Amino acid sequence: MEDIEFFITILNYTAGAIFVFFWFPQIIRVYNNKSAKDLSIKSLIINVFGLILSIIYGFYFEQYSYAIPLSIELIFNILLVSQKIYYDNYYIIIIDNENDSNKKIDK
């Protein structure tokens, strides 16, 4: 019976790692493009609150294989929310028509 529980725990950690790294390409893309206009701030914030509630549940019932990956996912979601706010409100692109190039500066 302990072998099955250990296997299920490993499966849970593996699933958690997949969910964590699900956000990683999006974070890199937003950073490289310096734009988060295609992301919905509402869905990101709802996801943050859902993750917080799930993390509380996981730690309360000592389900660490559930709570730890969600905690890392929460950090990535907060990073995406921060990128969204920064690039939508504090970052502008100046187009230089003479040189056909874009110049990105802080507002």
Backbone hydrogen bonds in HBPLUS format (Angstrom, degrees):
<---DONOR---> <-ACCEPTOR-->    atom                        ^
c    i                          cat <-CA-CA->   ^        H-A-AA   ^      H-
h    n   atom  resd res      DA  || num        DHA   H-A  angle D-A-AA Bond
n    s   type  num  typ     dist DA aas  dist angle  dist       angle   num
A0005-GLU N   A0001-MET O   3.18 MM   4  6.53 161.1  2.22 150.2 155.1     1
A0006-PHE N   A0002-GLU O   2.90 MM   4  6.06 157.8  1.95 147.7 153.8     2
A0007-PHE N   A0003-ASP O   2.95 MM   4  6.11 158.1  2.00 143.6 149.8     3
A0008-ILE N   A0004-ILE O   2.89 MM   4  6.11 159.4  1.93 151.5 156.9     4
A0009-THR N   A0005-GLU O   2.93 MM   4  6.11 152.5  2.01 144.2 151.9     5
A0010-ILE N   A0006-PHE O   2.95 MM   4  6.26 156.1  2.01 149.4 155.6     6
A0011-LEU N   A0007-PHE O   2.90 MM   4  6.20 155.7  1.96 147.5 154.7     7
A0012-ASN N   A0008-ILE O   2.89 MM   4  6.14 151.5  1.98 145.1 152.8     8
A0013-TYR N   A0009-THR O   2.95 MM   4  6.28 159.5  2.00 151.7 156.4     9
A0014-THR N   A0010-ILE O   2.90 MM   4  6.09 156.4  1.96 148.8 155.8    10
A0015-ALA N   A0011-LEU O   2.85 MM   4  6.08 162.1  1.88 150.8 155.5    11
A0016-GLY N   A0012-ASN O   2.87 MM   4  6.06 155.6  1.93 145.6 153.1    12
A0017-ALA N   A0013-TYR O   2.89 MM   4  6.14 152.0  1.97 145.6 152.7    13
A0018-ILE N   A0014-THR O   3.02 MM   4  6.32 154.7  2.08 148.9 155.6    14
A0019-PHE N   A0015-ALA O   2.97 MM   4  6.28 159.5  2.01 151.2 156.5    15
A0020-VAL N   A0016-GLY O   2.88 MM   4  6.10 149.2  1.97 146.2 155.3    16
A0021-PHE N   A0017-ALA O   2.96 MM   4  6.16 170.4  1.97 152.9 154.5    17
A0022-PHE N   A0018-ILE O   2.98 MM   4  6.04 117.4  2.39 135.9 151.5    18
A0023-TRP N   A0020-VAL O   3.33 MM   3  6.15 152.7  2.41 118.8 122.1    19
A0026-GLN N   A0023-TRP O   3.08 MM   3  5.35 119.6  2.46 104.9 120.1    20
A0027-ILE N   A0023-TRP O   3.06 MM   4  6.34 158.0  2.11 159.7 166.4    21
A0028-ILE N   A0024-PHE O   3.08 MM   4  6.34 165.2  2.10 157.8 161.2    22
A0029-ARG N   A0025-PRO O   2.90 MM   4  6.04 156.3  1.96 143.7 150.7    23
A0030-VAL N   A0026-GLN O   2.94 MM   4  6.13 166.3  1.96 153.0 156.1    24
A0031-TYR N   A0027-ILE O   3.00 MM   4  6.18 161.0  2.04 147.7 153.3    25
A0032-ASN N   A0028-ILE O   2.86 MM   4  6.05 165.6  1.88 153.2 157.1    26
A0033-ASN N   A0029-ARG O   2.89 MM   4  5.98 162.0  1.93 152.7 157.6    27
A0034-LYS N   A0030-VAL O   2.82 MM   4  5.60 125.0  2.12 137.5 150.9    28
A0039-LEU N   A0036-ALA O   3.10 MM   3  5.56 162.8  2.13 115.9 121.4    29
A0044-LEU N   A0040-SER O   3.13 MM   4  6.38 157.4  2.18 149.3 155.8    30
A0045-ILE N   A0041-ILE O   2.97 MM   4  6.12 159.9  2.01 148.9 153.8    31
A0046-ILE N   A0042-LYS O   2.95 MM   4  6.13 161.4  1.98 150.7 156.2    32
A0047-ASN N   A0043-SER O   2.96 MM   4  6.04 155.4  2.02 140.7 147.8    33
A0048-VAL N   A0044-LEU O   2.95 MM   4  6.23 148.4  2.05 142.8 151.5    34
A0049-PHE N   A0045-ILE O   3.06 MM   4  6.39 163.0  2.09 153.8 156.3    35
A0050-GLY N   A0046-ILE O   2.97 MM   4  6.21 158.7  2.01 150.0 156.4    36
A0051-LEU N   A0047-ASN O   2.87 MM   4  6.07 154.2  1.94 148.5 155.6    37
A0052-ILE N   A0048-VAL O   2.95 MM   4  6.22 156.5  2.01 149.8 156.2    38
A0053-LEU N   A0049-PHE O   3.08 MM   4  6.35 164.2  2.11 150.6 153.7    39
A0054-SER N   A0050-GLY O   2.99 MM   4  6.20 158.4  2.04 146.2 152.6    40
A0055-ILE N   A0051-LEU O   2.82 MM   4  5.99 153.0  1.89 151.9 159.1    41
A0056-ILE N   A0052-ILE O   3.01 MM   4  6.25 160.2  2.05 150.8 155.6    42
A0057-TYR N   A0053-LEU O   3.06 MM   4  6.30 161.4  2.09 146.5 151.5    43
A0058-GLY N   A0054-SER O   2.88 MM   4  6.10 162.7  1.91 147.9 152.6    44
A0059-PHE N   A0055-ILE O   2.95 MM   4  6.15 165.5  1.97 156.8 159.2    45
A0060-TYR N   A0056-ILE O   2.94 MM   4  5.98 156.9  1.99 148.5 155.7    46
A0061-PHE N   A0057-TYR O   3.06 MM   4  6.24 162.1  2.09 154.6 158.0    47
A0063-GLN N   A0058-GLY O   2.69 MM   5  4.81 159.0  1.73 158.7 157.8    48
A0062-GLU N   A0059-PHE O   3.16 MM   3  4.73 160.2  2.21  97.5 101.9    49
A0066-TYR N   A0063-GLN O   3.00 MM   3  5.45 150.3  2.09 109.8 119.3    50
A0067-ALA N   A0063-GLN O   2.96 MM   4  6.24 158.2  2.01 148.9 156.0    51
A0068-ILE N   A0064-TYR O   2.96 MM   4  5.58 169.1  1.97 142.7 146.3    52
A0071-SER N   A0067-ALA O   2.91 MM   4  6.11 140.8  2.07 144.7 155.5    53
A0071-SER N   A0068-ILE O   3.08 MM   3  5.04 123.2  2.41  95.7 110.4    54
A0072-ILE N   A0068-ILE O   3.15 MM   4  6.54 152.8  2.23 151.8 158.2    55
A0073-GLU N   A0069-PRO O   2.91 MM   4  6.18 158.1  1.95 147.9 154.6    56
A0074-LEU N   A0070-LEU O   2.82 MM   4  6.01 145.3  1.94 140.7 150.2    57
A0075-ILE N   A0071-SER O   3.15 MM   4  6.47 150.9  2.24 141.0 147.5    58
A0076-PHE N   A0072-ILE O   3.08 MM   4  6.47 159.1  2.12 150.7 155.7    59
A0077-ASN N   A0073-GLU O   2.88 MM   4  6.15 153.6  1.95 149.0 156.7    60
A0078-ILE N   A0074-LEU O   2.86 MM   4  6.10 158.8  1.90 152.4 157.9    61
A0079-LEU N   A0075-ILE O   2.94 MM   4  6.17 151.1  2.02 145.5 153.9    62
A0080-LEU N   A0076-PHE O   2.95 MM   4  6.27 151.6  2.03 144.4 151.8    63
A0081-VAL N   A0077-ASN O   2.90 MM   4  6.20 157.5  1.95 150.6 156.7    64
A0082-SER N   A0078-ILE O   2.90 MM   4  6.11 157.7  1.95 146.1 152.5    65
A0083-GLN N   A0079-LEU O   2.86 MM   4  6.14 158.1  1.91 148.7 154.9    66
A0084-LYS N   A0080-LEU O   2.83 MM   4  6.02 160.3  1.87 149.5 155.2    67
A0085-ILE N   A0081-VAL O   2.96 MM   4  6.21 165.2  1.98 153.0 156.0    68
A0086-TYR N   A0082-SER O   2.89 MM   4  6.04 167.3  1.91 152.8 156.9    69
A0087-TYR N   A0083-GLN O   2.83 MM   4  5.86 170.3  1.84 157.8 159.6    70
A0088-ASP N   A0084-LYS O   3.02 MM   4  5.85 148.5  2.12 140.4 148.9    71
A0089-ASN N   A0085-ILE O   3.03 MM   4  5.86 143.7  2.17 140.6 148.9    72
A0090-TYR N   A0086-TYR O   2.75 MM   4  5.15 158.1  1.80 146.3 151.9    73
A0107-LYS N   A0090-TYR O   2.89 MM  17  5.11 168.8  1.91 131.2 132.1    74
A0092-ILE N   A0105-ILE O   3.08 MM  13  5.81 168.0  2.10 172.9 176.4    75
A0105-ILE N   A0092-ILE O   3.12 MM  13  5.81 160.4  2.16 159.4 165.5    76
A0094-ILE N   A0103-LYS O   2.67 MM   9  5.02 171.4  1.68 163.6 161.0    77
A0103-LYS N   A0094-ILE O   2.70 MM   9  5.02 163.6  1.73 157.3 162.4    78
A0096-ASP N   A0101-SER O   2.87 MM   5  5.38 166.8  1.88 172.6 175.9    79
A0100-ASP N   A0096-ASP O   2.94 MM   4  5.75 113.1  2.40 140.5 158.1    80
A0101-SER N   A0096-ASP O   3.21 MM   5  5.38 153.7  2.28 143.7 147.6    81
